[in-house]
Amino acid sequence: MNFEDYVAQHGKPMEWPYPVLYNKENEIEADVLILGGGPGGCMAAISAAKKGLKVALLDKAYPKRSGGGSGFDHWLNTPNPLSKVTPEDCVEWEEVTYKGYSNSLSRYIAAREAYDTLLEIEKMGGKIRDLDDEFEGAPFRDEKTKFLFCYDYENRFQFRVWGATFKPAIFNECLRLGVQVFDRVVATSLLNEGGKQGGRVVGATAFNMRTGEFYVFKAKATINAMSCHQTSWRFSSELIGLDMFKPNITGDGPAIMWRAGAELAQMERSRAGTAPGYEYPCYGTGNWWNTWHPATMVDANGKEIPYVDARGNVVKVEDRCRPAPWQKFIAERSPDPLYAKPTVIPDLAQRIQKGEFVLPLYADLAGMPWYERKVIWGLMVGHEGRTKIPVKLNYEAAGFDAGRDMLQNYFSLGGEPYPSTDRTMVQGPYRMEAYGNGGEVVVDWDLRTNLEGLYAVGDAILAGNYYYHACATGRYAGRKAAEYALSQSAPAIDRAQVDQEKARVYAPTRRPDPKKDWLDWKELRAVGARAMQNYCGGLRNEGLMKTGLKWVQDLKEKEYPQAYASNPHILLRVLETYNILTIDEVILQACLARKASSEVLGHFRQDYPAVDPPEWNKWITIKQEDGATKTGDLPLDFAGNLVGNYESHNPSYKGFLKKKK
């Protein structure tokens, strides 16, 4: 029932369905506290609980399906018994692809333990093998293990999996192990020892987005498993189901770490995007990218659009997932010739304009071998995040048959595929931040931040990306945090810090002046996004960015106090908006600190036009000390010797690669 129907039937608006308990405070003690119940957070909770520790996990949604819980379709960078690809190879292709701006430390950890993590999730109930023999005889299937592989059928280090089965299995394992779960509870701050910014983290505060009640968590170790920052440049209050706009990813994690004194890096990174509303449901159109690879594409007259390799050679459908003789292997998203997948001709747009191909284009799954058609539509689209119900099941209910029908593509008609790959948009005002290899917190070989007692996993880590990375680093950080917690005594909470945060959280529940209208959270977000579009868009200079920084600071200091939350859910949205504005400040300050342009970072400065000069090939770090912003730098290879550092930090770990060695 929608709002209008309810009012018509009952003669009044719907009342808030939960008791509002703003005056209630709950105090929870745990050995290990997990902030965020996505795949990384749940895997961290499992690892810590297996050590016999008391573990608390909180999430703004219900962790059974939150944080990538709707599914995913491929598990990447996984050396395994059927592959000769090594963890070092996995790190190398990303370093080459991103010109050094890839976190080799966490990527190496993930690659070393990805296969062990995958097998562990299988024991929990996640489906990783073709046990029903649906794809028997397919070239991407190993007949003995029944594993399915994607992108590179020869080197076999990237798995196809039934990703929609993973999160329920992982979450149920948390419950089985006795993890205390607080759903619809949102972290608002980290608590520092003695209340001093930069001090040891001894817990967190949070509130319930349904009842509004307050929580104080005391913990010997805390793990940030909340997602990356998004929505700084792009906001839509209505079109929330489209592709890259994810309304619940609002930068809560990096914002609370920033306020606690954690060191972030690469916050200046962004790439071109489109305005919300000009996209299509994620993977809901026929295309040739990522999940849909290696789909055959045809024009309106049925003329096939050629696939070519990195040297321009035409590639037949049966070879689109096999490396050329001169390639090392095929990596998932690399454009580098050594690793690039075959793809449609790079000058497709120009050839459309000349009339060689007639719009619209279509994905012709029906014209492909049965196994490619079935795996693209039935498994990849069927299990990728946010696609199983809105795309696969809904389309089929409407009559779509992948064995008979073609699915339209919108390339050159607007928004397809991944508009940010269109080089004409590289300097556009709409940006996508922290989407794959974005900026976040710096960690060491224990996945610990610069703050004692605080660890990070998955997309909360500098340049974090992918489901396998979230699960593997979560599993790793959980055991590291547990080891630390076992050596610590119960922490002390600074009550003044708690009271200060509590006052900040509930301030929006009181109207500043009952006689005046209040400011809606949507207005604040829209204006904040406009500030970033205007003053930190594709082309930047010091004057623009300082104006943008002043605008954002004014929004926080002068306009935000006028915001009003009429119920706990609106309070959540108001507090999220404060976090977005906080991250906007960080982004602008990081952009000002990088006094050079960078192609790989999507950072183009008119006042410093030299692109990627050697002296600026480094990470720009940023943190707060006593409330003041401090910037610094790190070498791109700060991870050091990958094998040596991993081995020295994990001498007793027994995994697949240890046994193999």
N, C-alpha and C positions, 0 to 999 in steps of 0.2 A: 504494500500500500504506500503510495507516495504522500507527500506532505499535504497537497491540496485535497486529496480524497479523505485524509484523516480529519482535516478541519471541517470539510463538508459533512462528514458523518457524525462527528462529535461536537461540533460547534465551538471548538477551542483548539489551540495548538497542543501538540503532544508534550506532556511533562517529562522532565528528565527521569529515566526509569530506575536510577540507582540512588541510594541514600548519599547525600553530600556530607562528607566528614572532614572538612578542612581543619578541624581542631584536633583530630586524632593523630597521634604519632606512634609509630611502631619501631621498636629497636630490635635488630636482627644481628646475631653474631655468627660468623662463619670463618672457616680456615681460608677458603678460597672463594672469592666473589667474582662472578662472571657478569659483565655488562653487555647484554645482547645475546639473544637466543637463536641466531642464525646457525648455519652448519659449523662454522668455526667455533662459536660459543658453546654449542652443544658438545662438540668433540673435546673441547678443553675441559668442560665439566666432567665428561666421562673419564678422561685421563686422571684428573685430580681425585675423583671419587674412587677410582681403582686403587689409589694409594691409602684408602681408608679415611680420607679427610671429609669434614663437613663442608659441603659445597652449596652455595646459593647462586641461582641463575635468574636474572630478571630480563624482561623483554617488553617492548611497548605493544606487542601483539600476542598471539598464542603460538608458542615456539614449535608446535607440531607442523605448522606450515609457513611460519614467518621466515624472512631472510633467505630467499631462494628456495623456500620450502615447496613451491609449486612445481619445481623440477629443474632439470638441466639435461643436456643431451650428450655432452662429451667430457671426458676426464683426461686432461692433457699431461704432457711432460712426465711420463711415467715409465722409467726404465723397468724392464720386467724380463722373465726368463725367455720370452720369445723375441726379444729385441737386442740389438747390439748398441743401441743409443745409450749413452751414459748420462749421469747427472750433469757432468761438465758440458756435454753437448747441449743439454736443455738450457743451461745458463747461457751458453755462448750464442745461440740463435737469438735470444732476446736482447743480449748485449749488443749484437750486431744490428738488429732491427731498430732498436731505440738509441743507437749511437752512444751507448754507455749509460743512458738514463734508465736503467733497470736495476732493481734491487737484487743483486746476485746473492746476497746473504740469505734472504728468505726464500728466493727461488731455488737455491741449492738445497736448503733444508727440505723444502717441499718435494723436490725431485728425488732426494735420497729416501724419503719415507712415503712417497705417494703410493707405491704398490702395497706396502704393508698396511697403509691406511685403507686402501680399497678392499683388501681381503678382510680387514677387521669389520668394515661396514657390511660386507657380505654376511658375516656371521650374525650381525644384528638383524638382518632381514632385507638389506638392499639388494636389488637384482643387478648382477653384473655379467651374467652369462646367458646365452641363448639356450636355456635348458629345454625349451619346447621345440627346438629345432626348426624355428620359423625361417631361418636363413641358411639352412643346410646347403652346402655347395657354393655359397656366395664367396667371392674372392677376398672379402674382408673378414671372413670367419676362420678361426683356427678350429679345426674339427676335433682336436683332442680336448682342449680346454673349454671350447665353445665361447671363447671371448670374441667380441666383435671390435674391429678397429676402424678408425676414420682418418681421412685426409692423406695418409701415407700407408698403403696396403702392404708395402714391402718392409718398412722399418718398424712398424707395429708398436709405437710407443704412445699412441693416443687412442683411448678406448671410447667406444660407444656403449652407453649404459642406459638403464631404465631409471632415469634420474628422479622421476616422480615418486619412486619407492624409497628414496634415501632419507629424506628428512623425517618422515614418520618413524622409520626404523631407528634413526639416531636419537630422536626425542624419547621414544619408548625405552631405549637403553638408559637414558638419563633417569627416567622414572624408576626403572628396575634397580638402579644402583643407589636410589635414595636421594638424588639431587633435589634440593628444595627449590621449586619453581615459582616465581612470582610473575604471572602474566599480566599484561596491561599495566605494568609498573615501569616507569621511565626514569632513568638516571638523570639527575639535574646537575650534580657536581661531584668531584672527587674530594675527599677529605685528606688534608695533609697533616702530618704529625706536628703538633704545636700550632696548627692553623697557619703555618708559614708556607707561602707559595714556593714551590721547588723542593719542599720537604718530602720525606717518605710518605707514600700513599697508604692510608690505614683504613680505607673504606670509601663509602659514597653515600650521597643522599638521593632520594627518589620520591616520586609521588604516583598514586594510582590514577590513571586517566579516566576511570569510571566513577570512583568515589571521592577522589581528591585527597585521600588521606596521605600523610607524610611518612616516609621511611628513612631511618638512619641505619645503614649497614656498617658494622665493624668487621674488618677482615685483615688477616695476616698478609694476604696477597690478593691483588685485584687484576683481572684481565679485561682489557677493553676489546670486545668483539663486536662493537657497533660498526656500522658501515662507514663508507667514505663520505665526503662532503659533496652535495649536489644542490641544484636549484638556486644557485647564486644569480645566474643570468636569465634563467627561464622559469616562468611561473604561469600556471593556468589553474584557476579555481574550479573549472568545470571539466575540461578535457583531460581527465586524470588517468585514463586507461591507455593512452597512446604511447607506444614505443619507449623513448628514452626518458620521458618525464615520470619520475617515481616519487609521488608526494610524501612518502614516509621516510625517504632518505634525505635528511635535512641537516646533516653535519653535527648531530648531537655529540658524537664521540670526539671528533677533533676539537670541538668548542670547549667541552669540559676539560679535555687534556690541556688545551691552551691556557685556560684560566688557572689550572693547577701548576703550570710551569713546565710542561712537557715540551721537548724540542721537536718541531715539525720541519719538514723539508719539501722542496719542490712545489710549494703552494702557488707559485706563479704559473704553473702549467695549465693549459686549457686547449681546446681545439674547437673548430667551427661546428655549429649545430644549426638547427632550424627553430623557428618560433613554435611554441607549443600549439598544437591544433593542425599543423601542416604535415603531420606524420601519419603513419598507419599502424594498426595493431602489430605488436612485435612479431615478426616472422609470419604475418598474416597475409602477405602477398607473395606471389611467385617471384623468386629472385635467385641469384647465383652466389650469394655471400654466406659464409659461415655455416649456419645450420642447414642451409639449402644446397651447399656444395655437394656434388658436382652437377646440379640440375641443368638439363638442356633448355636453352632459351630460343624462342622463335619469334618472328614478327607477326603482324596481323595477317599476312599472307601465308604463314607457315614456313617462311624461309629461316633456316637455322642460323643462329649467330655463332660464329666460330669461337672456340676456346683456343688460347695460345699459351705457350710457356713463356718464361722470362726472356727468351731470345726471339720471340715472335713466331715460333713454329706452331702450326696448327696441331691440336691434340685431340684425338678421338675420345669418345666417351669412356671407353674401357681403360684409358691411360690417364684420366684426369686426377687420379689419386695415386699416381706412381711418379717418383722423381725421375727427371731426365738423367742420362748417364753422367752429366757434369755436375749434378747437384749432390749435396751431402745427404739431405733428406728433405721432406716437405713439412714445414711448420704451420701452425694453425693460421696465423694472421700476418706472417712476415712478407713484406714486399721485396726483401732483398733477394736478388737472383739465385743465391746459393740455397735458399729455403722456400721460395715463393711457390704457392699453388698455381697451377694453370688457371686462367680466368678468362672471361670474355674479352674480346679485343679492346685495347685501351682507348681507341679513338671511336668508340661506339656512338657517342653523342654527335660527333662531327659527321659520321656516316649516316646517321638518322637525318641530320639537317640537309644533307645532300640528296636524300631520297632513296638511299640504297636499302634501308630498312624502314618499314611502315609501322607507325604506332597504331595501337599499343602493343607492347611486348607481352609474351606469356612464358611461364614455366611449363614445359611440356613433359611432365612426369610420365604420361601415358606412352610416350615414345621411347622411354628408357628401358634398359633391362629390368626385369621384375624385381630383382634384389635391390637395385638402386632406388627405384620408385618406392618400394615398401619401406626401406630404411629411412629415406628422407621424410616421407609423409607420416609413416606409422610410428617410427621411433624417434627421429630427430625433432621434427615439428611436434610429434605427439608427447614428447617429454621435456622440451625446452621450457625455460621459465615463462610462465604466463601464457602458454600456448595450448595446453591440452584441452581445456574447456572452451575458452573463447574462440580458438581457431579450429583445431582438429574436430572436436565433437560438435561444435555449432555448425561448422561448414558441412560436415557430413549429414547432420540433421536437416540442413537446408537442401540436400541433394547432391553435394559435391562428391565425385568419385574420382580418386587419383588415377585409377586405371582407365578412365574414359575421358575425363575433363582436363582442360588446361586452366591454370590460375593466372589472372592478369597481374602484370608488373606495372609500376608507375614511374619507371625511369624516364626522365625528362618531362614527365607530367607533373612533377612536384613530390618531393619527399621519399624518393626510392632509388636504390637501397642505401641506407646510411648516408643521408645528404652531406654529412661532414666529409665524405670522400671526394666531393666535388671541389676541385682546387680553386674554382672561381669564388668559393665561399670562405676561403681560408682566413680572410680578414673581416668577416662579417661580425655584426654586433652580438649575435646569439652564440654563446659559448657552451661547451660541455666540459665540466670540470671533474677531475678525479674519475674519469671513466676509463679504466684500464691504465695501469702504471701512473696513476695520479699522485698528488702530494699528500702525505700523511705523516705519522710519527716515525722517528728514527729509532731503531732497535739494535740490540747487540746479539751475540750468538746464543743467548738464552731467550731471545725475543723480549728482553726487558728494555724498557725505555730508560731515559736519563733519570727518571724518578724511581728511587728504590721502592720495591713492592708493586710496581705497575708494569704489566706485560701487555702485549698487543698481538692480535692475530688477524689473518685474512686481509680484507680491504682496509682495516684500521692501520695497517703497516704501510710505510712509504712504498709506493709503486706496487701495491698489492693488486691481485687480479685472479679471477677464475675460482671455480668451485673446488677443484683439487687442492689449490693453494690454501683456501680457507680451511678445509678439513685437515690437511696435513699440518699446517702451522698451528691450528687449534689443538690438535692432538699433542704436538710438541710443546707448546706453551703451557698446556695443562700440566704436563709432568714436571716442567721446569718450575712453574709457580708452586706446585705441590712440594717439591724438594725445598724450595725457599721457605714455604710456610712451616714445614716441619722443624725448621731451625729457629722459629720466632716465637716469642711469647705474645700473649693477648695485647693488642694495641690500645692506646688511649685516644679518645676522641676529644678534640677541642670544641667545647660547647659554644663558644662565641662564634666559631666558624659555622657551626650548624645553624645557630639562630640567625645569623646574617643571611645564609642561603634560604632559610625558611621564609624570611621576610621578602626576599626577592621573588621566590616562587609564587607566593600568594598575593603580592602587590596587585596584579591585574584583576583579582577577584573583587576589588573595591573600586568603584567609579571615582575618579579624581574629583569631579564636580557633578553631582546628580542633576544639576540644572542644565548642564551642557551635554551635547552629543559626544559619544566616545569614538575612538578610532578602531576600526575593524582590522583584524589581523591580515585579512586579504589585501587591504589597502597598503599596509606596511610592506608586505612581501612584494607587491607589484611595484611600489616605488623603489624599494631596494634593488629589485631586478633592473629597473630602468636606470638607476645610478650606475650599475655595473655595465650595462649595455652602452651607455653614453660615454663613460669615462674609463672603462677598462675593457674595451672591445678588442677587435682585431688589430687596430692601430693605436698605439699608446705613446704618450710622452709624459715627462714629469709634471707639467702643468695640468694636463688632463687628470692624471691619477691622483694628484694632491687635491684637486677639486672633488673627485669621487670619494676620496677618503674623508674629506670634510663633510660631504653630504651624508655618508653612511654614519659617521660619528654623530652628526646632528639628529639623524633618525633615531639612533639608540638613546641619546641623552635627552632630546626634547620631545620627540614624537612618541616613542615607545611608551613612556609613562602614561600616555593618554589612552592606551589600549585597555580594553575591558573584556573579561571572560565571564560569560553568564553561566557556564557549567564546566565541569572538569575536562571535557573533551576540547572545548574552546580554549581552556587554559593550556592544554597541551599544544595547540596550534600557536598560541601566543608565545609560549616559551621556545618552541621550535623556531619561530621567527627571530627571536632574540639570538639564538644560536647561528642562524643564517647570517644575520647582520654582523655577528662577531667574526665569522669566517670571512665575510666580505672584507672586513678590516685587515685580517691577516693576509688575504690574497693581495690586496692593494699594496700593503707594506712589502710583501715579498717581491711584487712586480717592480716596485721602486728600487729595491735593493739590487736586482739584476740589471746592471747597467750595460746591457748588450742585447741584441736580438737573437732569437733562437728558433730555428725551423722546427726542431723536434719538440720544443716546449710550446709551440704556438704563441710565442711571445715576440711581437714585432714593435720596436721602439723607433719613432721618427728621430729622436735625439741621439740614439745610439744604433745606427743602421747596420753596422757590421754584424753579419749573421754567424753565430757560433764561433767567435774568435777563440783560439786555443786557451787563452788565459781564463776564459769564462766556462770552460768545460768542467764544471764542478757543481755539486749540490749547494744550493743556498739554504741555510738553516735559519730558523726563526723561533724565538721563545720569549717568555716574559720572566724578568727577574725583578722582584719587588714592584711589580706593576709596570715596569718600563720594558719596551720592546728591544730585544737584542738580536741582531742578525750575525751570521757567521757563514762558514762554508765547510764542506767535507769533500775529499777526493771522490770521484765517481767509483773507484775501486776500494772504498773504505772497508769492504768485507775481508780484504786480505787473502791469504791462502785458503781457498775453499775447503779442500780436503783436510788439510792440517787442522784448521780451526774447528771443523765439524767433528773430527775424530777426538780432538782434545776435550771438547765439551760434551761428548757422548761416548765415553770409553766403555760403558757397560751395555749400550744399546745393542740388541740382537735383532737385526732385520734381514730382509732378502739380500741386500747388497753386502752386508757383513758376512753372511753365510757363503755367498758367491765368492767373496774375496778370500 
